[in-house]
Amino acid sequence: MNAKATQVLEVNFIQGADFAGEAKRAAEEAKLSATHAYNSEVKAKASEEAAAQSEANAKTSEDNAKASELAAKASEDNAAASETAADTYQEQAGAYAETAFGASAPAWDSTATYNYPQVVAYTDGKTYRCVGTNVTGSDVPGSSNKWVGITLDTDDFWDIDIDGGYMPSLSPMYSASWEIDGNGDLEPKLAN
């Protein structure tokens, strides 16, 4: 073999070795890139699962918020109903208290002298508070500005229903004119 052929062979061998080294490095880089791609795919899948879990948590939170809103509305409705019932019971208690208070007041005496805040029961069945000083029998409860009525009208034992018939009132009190007989019927109260 001549020197020129040997030199060409050497150059080819060196170039072949360089190409082999380059091929080996390229193969290692390809392997490393494949590993990076796999790791990125695993991270992407984990991120996707975390996003799905976050979405499920958000849906649960939204459902809980809606349930809380409904519960708050129900509580508000219950509070309003309780307030209405309390107002009704307060009115009834006030009416009963005034009726009982009127029943316990001493009878008006035309010969007595009254001063504020004395209370009397008058012959019309109502109770009056004296609002003056040294009020005598010439100032009659119910017709004098020195007396103020403090009881409700006590003749509300009955109401008229939508058909025009009599029915017990929602907050019945004493009736001066009416009573129920033994059959449960409305009749005029008999004088004793």
Buried (B, 14 or more C-beta within 10 A) or exposed (E): EEEEEEEEEEEEEEEEEEEEEEEEEEEEEEEEEEEEEEEEEEEEEEEEEEEEEEEEEEEEEEEEEEEEEEEEEEEEEEEEEEEEEEEEEEEBEEBBEBBEBBEEBEEBEEEEEBEEEBBBBBEBBBBBBBBBEEBEEEBBBEEBEBBBBBBBEBEBBBEEEEEEEEEEEEBEBBBEEEBBEEEEEBEEEEEE
